Amino acid sequence: MPEHTDVVIVGSRCAGSAAAVALARRGRSVVALDSAAFPSDTLSTHLLFTHHWAEVERIGATDRVLELGAPLHTHAGLGAPGVETIGPSSTYEGFAAGACIRRPGFDLALVETARAAGADVREHVRVTELVRDEAGRVCGVRYRQRDGATGEIRAKLVIGADGRRSTVARLVGTRAHHSWDNQRMMAYAYYEDAHAESRHLAMQWRYDDDLVTIFPCDGGQLVALQMPSMRRADEYRADRSAAFAATVERIAPYAERLSGCTQVSNVFVSYHHPSYFRHSHGPGWALAGDAGHFKDPVTAQGIRDALRFGRLLGEAAAPWLDEPDKLDRALRRWELDRDAQCLAMYQWANSLGRNDTVSPIEFAAYRWFAGRPDGFTRVADVFNRIVSPQQVFSPTNVVRWTAAAARDPGVDNHELWATLRRDLRREAERIAERRRFARRRERSARLPMTPTSSSDRETVEI
């Protein structure tokens, strides 16, 4: 005999736990199934900015996460050859520091928060099939436990929060309506941190076509992250440890920060992680977190968006679970809102994730930010979603940086104008993409909508 619940959530890390908390707090019965056991690791940049903390707070997990003892990043910085800009983290809803927290502890804190809210989180359970009613509406799941036992759970809504390779997305046959292939791979390793005086500081450097970062994290460690061009993928496939070490040696401030630190893990690598927006709802189902939307990890926004839109999905669905038509309209409104809020950062992440070398215009921008008292704050505000990338990297500023590069006697004018033409072409492509999103939203807005139950919305531009 099948079990019955209001909502089944497949996956119980960031998005799944956030959705479970929101639903359980609203009196809905929730069963969350995960093939993993907790604590356990998953491939992730696991960097939190100040607006991440606001989402952790909204689901009530702040105290549990703080108990993990990760150092707070009160400052962060950006560097290029011969120039660095460092400043305090932006303040977002009272939070004024970022952090880097390893996923085993972080995800366990989220699962414990979901259980405390009343959700039934089950580990070592893999969903194998979706159950549909006579009309084709998804109405439950079939699963297999690690010991081979099988079962079925009937529900009014099935949420897939099971990552980029989502089983739920595959079983409903959904597809991406926008996508962009990554031009940078990702490699990272953990080190015992020998520099106690620098554990408040997260840094990123851009040298030639390299992009590397240092994030101090819990357990007295740090994460050394590299995002080399995909052109170097064969080097990492041949010997990832040697390729990782060679990248460290190429970038002097990166090597200096790691001097005296001892590597304590293998090098973890992701070669293929395309960005996308998937169609994320249908009759009786929805996709949260990376299952529905993924952006290039260069901006480290995935955890925040998984928490935020997992929670907002739970809030949107809870009032309408007993009214299928209204539930479907609420899911549609939630997806459109997610896409609108995420588009600007998606485009900026795709831009930063290109495998370009540091251009004359980009280098002029680094110098301009470094020369202003509020220079780093302007960039930090973009990472923290306080302002849009278009407000900081505006046409006015691009003209300013281009003019500065033109005055630099060390800049090749042919390279400069080739870069400008390339960037103008890319901006036209971004504008066209925003218009396509706007048309999609307009078409959906003509259909009946269910009023939202949440006032937690950001002002966005498409």
Disulfide bonds with the S-S distance in Angstrom:
none
